[in-house]
Amino acid sequence: MDWKNKVILITGGTGSFGKKFTKILLEEKQPRKIIIFSRDELKQHEMRMAGFDDPRLRYFIGDVRDHERLVRAMHGVDIVIHAAALKQVPACEYNPMEAIKTNIMGTSNVVEAALDAGVEKVLALSTDKAVNPVNLYGATKLAAEKLVIQSNAYAAGTATRYSCVRYGNVVGSRGSVVPLFLKQRASGKVTITDDRMTRFWLSLEQGVHFVINCIEQMEGGEVFVPKIPSTTIVDLAKAIAPEAEIEIIGIRPGEKLHEVLISEDEARSTVERENMFIVKPPETLWKRDMTYEGKSLPDGFRYSSDNNSEWLDLEGIKRFVAPFEVLFASGKLEG
């Protein structure tokens, strides 16, 4: 795929993922133009002042809740990365309609605007919390996934294709537990909700390169899932604050002990490759010849953070967290 003549739009482009994606794409792929679409003028200004002032960048103020603004922003766009979302679990629980308006209705607007504008590819970012959801955030992301995948049925007679990427917790992103543990370390006590808890982990760089790889190979209708390591929350706390006392405060409403990236039911239509799983699209809804090379999964397969074959030990976690130690010390780590 030749990126050099492509125009890319990123919804939620001022977030942790959006900034890293923009930086890596400019350095490695040299696209013709990247449009940063977000609703916060201050974050756009701060992003520009932080060095994102490349002449190939455009800053476009808008909200994914606004269909007409999205149509305007997508004029002449080839690829859309849909990263805008409300993702703080407690905030979504307390403001349920706001989460629905942004995560579900906003995704619907992105899908429809892309179709109207003739965008070639739309890749939406999802989360492990969309699998067997137990909180509103996960439920909205599940609905968003279904909207994106099933919209290929509407786009079957056009050039527009829709797919999703689904992955776990990103180390050091906004809302990550890493900045919390780094702040708590100074007090000599870190709090965790349950000492049995496990999570999937990947770095922002890994997430960005995985997304780029998926854009290049997507045909429309797939859910791409990377193979990533797990860690226990206790090991994470020990790696960040080895001298600190660990206090168990009790699991919160809407929180899981373990996260799932592929459920048993999805596994029946999933193929495994060296570095990823691909949940195949329901081909009966649109007539296209799609074949996916890969190994079928065994009956009862479930890709969850507690039965993962790859784990980070304390030293592995420390290597993951090391860059954020530097950012935290400089006051630049986003909480």
N, C-alpha and C positions, 0 to 999 in steps of 0.2 A: 504493500500500500504506500502510495506517494503522499506524504503529509504536506509537502511544500506548497501545494496549491490549495490546501484545505483551509476553510474558515470554521473555527470551533467556538461554540458557545458553552459556557459552564454556568449552570444555575447554582446559586450559593457559592459563587466563585471566590468570595473573600474568606471562606472558612479554611480550616487547617488543610483539608484535602485540596481545595481549589487552588490555594497558593502553591502547594508542593507540585500539583499537577501542572500548573502554569509554568513554574520554574523548569521542571524537567522537560516539558514539551518544547519550550523555547530553546533549551540547550541541545536536546538530542534529536528533535524532529523538524525544527525550523518551519512551522506552519506559516501560512500567509497572514493569518490574523486570529487572535483569540479575543473573544468578547466575555468580559466578566459581568455577569448578570446577578445583581443582588439588590436588596432593598435598603441597605444602610449606607448613606453617603459618607459617614465618618469612617467606617471600615474600608470603604473604597479609597478615601483620602489617605488613611494610614497605610494601606497596601502600596499605594503609589509612592508614598514617602519612604517606605521600607526598601525601595529599589526596584519595584515593579513599574518602571516607567518606559519600558521598551516601546518603540514606535509601532510595533505590531499589536499592542494591547489597546483595547477599547473598554471603557468603563460605562456600563449601562445600568442606570437605576431602574428597578422594577421589582415587582412581587409576582411569584408564580401563581398567586391567586387572581392575577389580572390577565385574562386571556388575550385581550387586545394588545397589551403591552408586549406579551410574549411573541405574538405574531409579528409585531414591528421589529422586535429584537432579532428574530430568526430570519429575517429577509436576507437571502444570499448565503445562509449558513449551510454547511455540509454535514457537520457532526455536532450533536448535542450531548453533553454529559450532565445528567440531572442529579446534582448533589444537594440541592436545597431541601431542608427538612427541619422540623422541630424534633429534636432527638433526646432532650432531657426527660427521663422517665417520670420523675415527680411533677415536672411542669406540665407534661402531657396529661397526667392523671388529674391534675387540678384544673386544667383548661382544656377539656376534651374536645370541644367544638373547634378550638383554635388548631389543635393537632389535626383534626379531620379536614379542616379547610386548607391547611398547608400541605399535609402529607398525602391526602387522597385527592381532594379537589385540585390542588396545585399540580399534582402529577397528571391528572386528567387534562388540565389545561396545556401542560407541556406536550402531551401526546397529540392533542388535537391541533395545537399551533404548529407543531413539527410537520404534521400531515398537510396542513394548509399551505405551509411554506415550502414544501417539497424537500425537506431535509433528508439526507441519505440514511444516516444512522443515528439512533437515539440509544444511549446506554444509561440506564438508571442504577444508582447505587442503593443496595439494600443491606440487610443486616441479619445476623443469626437470630435476632429477636423476632424476626418474621416467621420463623419455623415454630409451630405449636405455641403461638403467642400466649403470654399470661398477663400482659399489660397492654394499655391502649396504644402506646408507641409501637409495639410489635404488631398489633392488629392493624394499625394504619399502614405499616410498611408491607404487611402481607397483602392488604387490599391494593396498595400501590403496585406491588409486583404483578398481581393478577391483571390490573389495568394495562400495564406495559406489555406483558406477554400476549394477552388476548387481543390487543389492538392490532397485532399483525393480521388479524382477520379482516379488519377494515382497510388495511393498507395493502392488501394482497395484489391489487391491480395497479399499484404505484411503486415508486422506487424506495419508499420509506420503510425502514426495518427497525424493530424494537427488541432490545434484549436487556438483561439485568446482570449485575454482579452482586454476589452476596458474600460478605466476609465478616470476620469477628472484630474484636476490640482493636482499635489502633492506638499503639503506645504513644502517650503524650498528646493526643488530640484533645480538643475542648470536651470537657466532661469526663476525661479519663481519670482513673484512680491514681495514676502516677503522680500528677501534680499535687493531689491531696496527700499522698504518703510523704512526698518531699517536704510539704509544709508541716505535716504533723511530726516529722522526724525531730525537729528542733525542740519539741515539747517533751520528748522521751517516751511518747505513747502514740501508737497508730491504732486506728479502729477498723475492724473488719466485721462484716455482718454474720458470716458463718465460716468456720474453719474447714468445712468440707468442700467449699466452693472451688470450682475450676473455670477457666476461661480460655478461649482461643486468643492468640496475639499475633499481630503483624505490625511492621513499621509503616510509616507513611510512604516511604520510598517503595517498599514492596507492594503496597496497595496501588500506587500510581502506575508502576510498571505492569502490574497485573491488568489494570484497566486498559492501558494502551494495547497490551497483547490481545485482550478480548475484543477491542474495537476492530483490530486488524483482521480477526478471524470470524467475527459474528456473521451469521446468516439471517438472524431474526428469530426470536422465540426462545432462545436459550437462557438458562440461568447458570452463570459461571461461578464456580466455587473453588477458591484456591486451597491447596494443601498447606496448612499452617500449623505451627506447634501450639501445644497447650501449656498452661502453667497453673499451679495451685495458687490461690490468693495468699495463702500463708507464705509460700516461697517468695512471692512477689514482695510482700511486706518485709521479709527477712533480708532480701537482696538490697532493698532500698534503705532500710533502717535496721541494720543488724543488732544495734545496741538497744533499740527501743522495746518497750513492753507492748505486747499485742492485747488489745481489749476486744472481746466479742460483744457486739451490741445487738445482735439479733437480725434475722433476715427481714428486709423491708417488703411492703406490699408490692406485688408486681415484679419481684426479683426471683430469678431461678438459681438453683444450686449449680446446674451445669447448662451450657448452651449447646444447641443443636444447629448444625449447618445443613444437614441432609437427613430428612426423616425416613423411617422404614418404608413408608408409602411412596415417597419420591424416588427412593433408591431403585425401584423397579424400572423406572424410565431414565436412569442415570448411567453414564459411561465414565470410566476412570481413565485418566491419562497420567503421565509422569508427574506433572506439577499441579493438576487440577481435576475437578469433577465437572461434568456438564450435564445438567438436568435438561433432557431433550424436550423440545416443544411438542405440544399436542397437534401432530401433523394433520389430524383429521379436519381441523378447522380451516386450513388453507392448503391449497394444492400446490406443493413445491417439492422438488426432488431434493431431499436433504439426507445425507448420510453422515454419521458421526463415528469416526474411528475411535476405538477405545475398548476397554475391558468391561464387560457387564459385572455388576456387583452381586454378591451372594445374597440369597434370601435372608431377610431379617437384618440386613446391613443398616447401620445407623451411624452417621458421622457426628459424634458429639465430643465435647471437650473433656469428658471423663474417660472415654474409651479410645482416645486418639493414640496412634502408634508413635507419634513424635512429641517429645516433651522438652521443655527448657529446664535445665537445672539452674542452681543459683548463679553459676558463672555465666551461663547463657543469658539469664535475665539481666545480669549486670551489664553485659555487652549491649543489650537492647536499650537499657535505660541510660547508659553513659552519655549520649548526646543531650539528653534532657537535664542531666545534672548540670551541664555547662550552661544551658539556657536558663535553668532555675536560678543558678548563682548570679547570672547577669540580669535577672528580673524580666526576661523575655518569654518565659514559658507561659502559654495561655492556660488558664484553669478552666 
